[in-house]
């Protein structure tokens, strides 16, 4: 009886051992399969990440390199190119103070900008040249430049640079100064605007008498003009630049919401509408 | 976190992102100024900049289509392939968000709250999608083993 029971126990133990061994083998196989699956997933993840990186780098390169901008020195190759470009754009168009265009033009566009604002640069180099060529050069539009502090951090620097532009207007060359500034605009918040920089911009303005310009900068007229612009912008409810008012010359000006900084279509439509009315 | 909860969380996040992208697409085509709490309304400036278009297609619309695709992949029956597709789409969206944020910070020097919100959602989604894909059906299989183990102990 007892030996029979012992045999049973021995059989059971062998059975249990076999079961145990089978179980361990199965567990090992499962673990190996799980490891293989994990390896496959990691490989797939790596492939997806690599594809995404290649596509995004491609998009970044195709849409134009980086954002670092350097300050251009007067007389350099880049400066000469800017001067030539600005001359081609506005040479021969009447200027008076901060206004570009025929004083009798039927439509007036008021452009509120900050010379350090990169979005204004995008507009000035994007949609504006077409607007100037199509409407200002033909005598149908005059553009007034007004100041609104947005991108410039220090109010003193803002006043200084905007007054410098208006002071060039005393010689009816403000738009050369404004265009040159935007073309050569430096890195935002890098503190690039200082006296040397402003002198550098002024020295690139064709025909500007630097001594007269320097003395005009201290006249209170231009500081008052910048303050008046701030009040006008506040009244219009502007908080960002560029912002615009448009209307018939001498008439009521209305807020103008542009659709694109680079596509002039919305400007064309607004001007055409005013010319027809 | 169970597979079901994880998937539902991702669906909710994707739905929020989809609404954001739909609004920004509307802003682009209607020309309205989006509300923005930052001085100077950089949101509007970013929306109207040259980087708001990619080969002539508004990036907001690309984002909307991306979120719709992610949403669809999350609603598909759960499986290895569906999780891979969801992860690939989300990582693509995450990479695109990174690129757009780079443009905002280093090219335009403006931050759009709407875009940042979408980028944050896409970042969280990317973490969840990678986690969901790598763990596979781990939680489900672990649950099965523990159940069978309990049964054998009871026997």
HADDOCK unambig.tbl for C-alpha pairs under 7 A between the chains (distance, minus, plus):
assign (segid A and resid 38 and name CA) (segid B and resid 134 and name CA) 6.82 0.50 0.50
assign (segid A and resid 41 and name CA) (segid B and resid 134 and name CA) 6.16 0.50 0.50
assign (segid A and resid 48 and name CA) (segid B and resid 88 and name CA) 5.91 0.50 0.50
assign (segid A and resid 52 and name CA) (segid B and resid 92 and name CA) 5.53 0.50 0.50
assign (segid A and resid 52 and name CA) (segid B and resid 95 and name CA) 6.39 0.50 0.50
assign (segid A and resid 56 and name CA) (segid B and resid 95 and name CA) 6.38 0.50 0.50
assign (segid A and resid 56 and name CA) (segid B and resid 96 and name CA) 6.42 0.50 0.50
assign (segid A and resid 56 and name CA) (segid B and resid 99 and name CA) 6.81 0.50 0.50
assign (segid A and resid 66 and name CA) (segid B and resid 107 and name CA) 6.80 0.50 0.50
assign (segid A and resid 67 and name CA) (segid B and resid 106 and name CA) 5.32 0.50 0.50
assign (segid A and resid 67 and name CA) (segid B and resid 107 and name CA) 4.29 0.50 0.50
assign (segid A and resid 118 and name CA) (segid B and resid 108 and name CA) 6.29 0.50 0.50
assign (segid A and resid 119 and name CA) (segid B and resid 45 and name CA) 6.63 0.50 0.50
assign (segid A and resid 119 and name CA) (segid B and resid 108 and name CA) 6.93 0.50 0.50
assign (segid A and resid 150 and name CA) (segid B and resid 40 and name CA) 6.05 0.50 0.50
assign (segid A and resid 188 and name CA) (segid B and resid 109 and name CA) 6.99 0.50 0.50
assign (segid A and resid 239 and name CA) (segid B and resid 39 and name CA) 6.45 0.50 0.50
assign (segid A and resid 239 and name CA) (segid B and resid 40 and name CA) 4.48 0.50 0.50
assign (segid A and resid 239 and name CA) (segid B and resid 41 and name CA) 6.56 0.50 0.50
assign (segid A and resid 240 and name CA) (segid B and resid 40 and name CA) 3.66 0.50 0.50
assign (segid A and resid 240 and name CA) (segid B and resid 41 and name CA) 5.57 0.50 0.50
assign (segid A and resid 241 and name CA) (segid B and resid 40 and name CA) 6.87 0.50 0.50
assign (segid A and resid 259 and name CA) (segid B and resid 31 and name CA) 5.39 0.50 0.50
assign (segid A and resid 259 and name CA) (segid B and resid 48 and name CA) 6.86 0.50 0.50
assign (segid A and resid 260 and name CA) (segid B and resid 48 and name CA) 5.21 0.50 0.50
assign (segid A and resid 260 and name CA) (segid B and resid 49 and name CA) 7.00 0.50 0.50
assign (segid A and resid 261 and name CA) (segid B and resid 48 and name CA) 6.09 0.50 0.50
assign (segid A and resid 261 and name CA) (segid B and resid 49 and name CA) 6.03 0.50 0.50
assign (segid A and resid 262 and name CA) (segid B and resid 50 and name CA) 6.73 0.50 0.50
